[in-house]
Amino acid sequence: MVVDPEYTMLPSAGTLGLIGIGSGIYWGRFHRSIRIWLKNLPADAGVGHRAFVYSTSGLPFLSPMYHLPLRRALEKKGFEVVGEFSCRGYDTFGVLRLFGGLNRKHPDEDDLLRAERFTHQLVESLP
């Protein structure tokens, strides 16, 4: 999903229980549209909102490093970050392109089931 960087309004906290924010990882960062959207949000836009961060990447074990800047930016805008999810994604970074890429056919059905379980567990754990 690509967000409109001009869209800076969020529903009132009472109508939005949880928001997931994420994308594939490109050159070690979230998609540019996510970064621009977040930058354009008012300083207190996240107050009263809970969020989780998600991503796909060729090296999902590095997700804590990939997620940290987005997590910090969300918290700076007032969001309560309550979880993170990542899974394998097709990666053609650098020389990987010459060999057909890494993690072809990902995310796959198992990855999507894990994501679904993650969101259900996250929602059930919230008060």
N, C-alpha and C positions, 0 to 999 in steps of 0.2 A: 504494500500500500504506500502510495506517495501522498503526503499531506500537502495542503496548500499553505505555503509559508505566510500568506496574508491572513489566514484564519487564526485569530488570537483570542477568540471567545470560547470559554468552556461553560457547560451547563452549571447551574447552581449545585453546590456540594450535596444538597439533599437528593438530587435526581441522578447523580453519578456516583455509584458506589466504588467502582474500580476501573482504572483505565490501563490498557497495555500499550506500551510505546516501544517500538523497535523496528528493525529492518535487517537486511543482510549486512554483513560487514564488508566495507570497501576500503582497501588500503589501510586496514586497522581501525576504521572509524565507521560510525553509523552513517546511513545515507544523508547526503547534504540537506535534503528537504526536512529531515527530522531536526537536524541541528539548527537550521534557519528558523523553523517553526518555534522551537523552544526559545531561541534567542529573542524572537519577536513577542513572546508572551509577556504580559505585565509581570512585574516583580512578585506580586502576591497571587498570581493566577492559580497556583496549586494548593493554596490554603484550603484545608477541609477535604482535599482529594487524596485518595490512595492510588498508587500506580505500581505497575511492575514493568520490568525491562526484559525484552526478549531479543534474540538474534539467531541468525544462521551464519556459519562461517566454515572455512576449510579446516580450521584448527579450534574447535569449540573448547578445548581445555584452556585456551587463552581468554575465554570470555570474561573472567573477572577483570582482566586488564582492559578489554574492549569496553566493558560496561561501566567502568569507574567514571569516566568523564560525563557520560549521560546521567548516571545516578547522581553525581554531584550537582549537575546543572538542574536536575529535577528538584532536588532538595533545596537548592538555592531559590527556586521559584515557589517553595512552600509545600511541595508534594511530600507525602509520606511514602517512601519506596518500601514495599512490603514483600518483594520477591524478584527473582531473576530466573530466566530460562534461556538455555541455548542448545542448539543441536547442530549436527553436521549440515553443511550446505555446499553446493557445487562451487568450486574455487578454481579460477584460471589465472591466478596471480603469477606474474613473472614467468619463469621457465616452465611452470606447471602447464601453461597453455600448449607448449610444444608436445607434451605427453598426454594431451586430452583432458587435463584438469584432475582435480582431487575431489573425491566424494561425489562422483557422478551419480545421478538419480537420487540425490538427497536434497531436501528432506523427503523421506519416504513415508510409507504408511506407519511404520513403527515410530518414527520421529513425531508424526502428527498425533499418534495415540499417547505418546509421552507428554506432548504439549497439552493435550486435552486433560490428562490425569493431573498435570501440574496445576492447570487453572481450576479444576474442580477442588483439589486439595487446598489451594490458596483461598478460594472463596469460602470453603467450609471452615477454614481456620480463623477467618475474620469475625470479629464480634458483630 
